């Protein structure tokens, strides 16, 4: 099974980032290397913290076609449209109750920037869009369910955990500064460099809260999906936080990147 971690700052998109893209060149280069290592997936399953959700249930979009643009960032002409893997979605929904996963269909066909930014680099023939929920541990069960369905349908699948790390790395950061922000990011980078997803759920609650992150739930879901394969060829492509938000790019079970 294959998976990856992708940041989602819109400035990675050339038409949006423009000159500022130079300040995140390490992330841009890492995303390009990740895309090469991943190749074209039959189905990319995304979990994004910016996808609309319910308070007590995950959502999965069930429209036949999914699309979105960057109008909210001043670039409505930058647009993506992709087929939804409806068979996968239907099988996932049917299996959810038996796996004790609260999952509901959503007719919303819009893709948020947590998906659109990585799709600027990654290639897939179809897509599945999942949301997060409030807690942390249930995301592991969701990831495990995705893997079960992928194996049942024999899908060529790439699981994409979209999320940024701490938003409080420096003074002037979007969510303000907290000295625990860099500590959180350093710990996550350390764990993922060896594929230790289990320890993510054991992180100190105060550390997580003060970090002001948006990616931990996505990472836990990815860990559930990868299971014992998490430690198979982990590749940390880059980490940086020049604007006060941590951007991490990593791959698991992918081809060796050149």
Secondary structure in CASP SS format (residue, H / E / C, confidence):
PFRMAT SS
TARGET T0000
AUTHOR 0000-0000-0000
METHOD secondary structure of the structure
MODEL  1
X C 1.00
X E 1.00
X E 1.00
X E 1.00
X E 1.00
X E 1.00
X C 1.00
X C 1.00
X C 1.00
X H 1.00
X H 1.00
X H 1.00
X C 1.00
X H 1.00
X H 1.00
X H 1.00
X H 1.00
X H 1.00
X H 1.00
X H 1.00
X H 1.00
X H 1.00
X H 1.00
X H 1.00
X H 1.00
X H 1.00
X H 1.00
X H 1.00
X H 1.00
X H 1.00
X H 1.00
X H 1.00
X H 1.00
X H 1.00
X H 1.00
X H 1.00
X H 1.00
X H 1.00
X C 1.00
X E 1.00
X E 1.00
X E 1.00
X E 1.00
X E 1.00
X E 1.00
X E 1.00
X E 1.00
X E 1.00
X C 1.00
X C 1.00
X C 1.00
X C 1.00
X C 1.00
X C 1.00
X C 1.00
X C 1.00
X C 1.00
X E 1.00
X E 1.00
X E 1.00
X E 1.00
X C 1.00
X C 1.00
X C 1.00
X E 1.00
X E 1.00
X E 1.00
X E 1.00
X E 1.00
X E 1.00
X H 1.00
X H 1.00
X H 1.00
X C 1.00
X E 1.00
X E 1.00
X E 1.00
X E 1.00
X E 1.00
X E 1.00
X E 1.00
X E 1.00
X E 1.00
X E 1.00
X C 1.00
X H 1.00
X H 1.00
X H 1.00
X H 1.00
X H 1.00
X H 1.00
X H 1.00
X H 1.00
X H 1.00
X H 1.00
X H 1.00
X H 1.00
X H 1.00
X H 1.00
X C 1.00
X C 1.00
X C 1.00
X E 1.00
X E 1.00
X E 1.00
X E 1.00
X C 1.00
X C 1.00
X C 1.00
X E 1.00
X C 1.00
X C 1.00
X H 1.00
X H 1.00
X H 1.00
X H 1.00
X H 1.00
X H 1.00
X H 1.00
X C 1.00
X C 1.00
X C 1.00
X E 1.00
X E 1.00
X E 1.00
X E 1.00
X E 1.00
X E 1.00
X E 1.00
X E 1.00
X C 1.00
X C 1.00
X C 1.00
X C 1.00
X C 1.00
X C 1.00
X C 1.00
X H 1.00
X H 1.00
X H 1.00
X H 1.00
X H 1.00
X H 1.00
X H 1.00
X H 1.00
X H 1.00
X H 1.00
X H 1.00
X H 1.00
X H 1.00
X H 1.00
X H 1.00
X H 1.00
X C 1.00
X C 1.00
X C 1.00
X E 1.00
X E 1.00
X E 1.00
X E 1.00
X E 1.00
X E 1.00
X C 1.00
X C 1.00
X C 1.00
X C 1.00
X C 1.00
X C 1.00
X C 1.00
X C 1.00
X C 1.00
X C 1.00
X C 1.00
X C 1.00
X C 1.00
X C 1.00
X C 1.00
X C 1.00
X H 1.00
X H 1.00
X H 1.00
X H 1.00
X H 1.00
X H 1.00
X H 1.00
X H 1.00
X H 1.00
X H 1.00
X H 1.00
X H 1.00
X H 1.00
X H 1.00
X H 1.00
X C 1.00
X C 1.00
X C 1.00
X C 1.00
X H 1.00
X H 1.00
X H 1.00
X H 1.00
X H 1.00
X C 1.00
X C 1.00
X H 1.00
X H 1.00
X H 1.00
X H 1.00
X H 1.00
X H 1.00
X H 1.00
X C 1.00
X C 1.00
X C 1.00
X C 1.00
X H 1.00
X H 1.00
X H 1.00
X H 1.00
X H 1.00
X H 1.00
X H 1.00
X H 1.00
X H 1.00
X H 1.00
X H 1.00
X H 1.00
X H 1.00
X H 1.00
X H 1.00
X H 1.00
X C 1.00
X C 1.00
X E 1.00
X E 1.00
X E 1.00
X E 1.00
X E 1.00
X E 1.00
X E 1.00
X C 1.00
X C 1.00
X C 1.00
X C 1.00
X C 1.00
X C 1.00
X E 1.00
X E 1.00
X E 1.00
X E 1.00
X E 1.00
X E 1.00
X C 1.00
X C 1.00
X C 1.00
X C 1.00
X C 1.00
X C 1.00
END
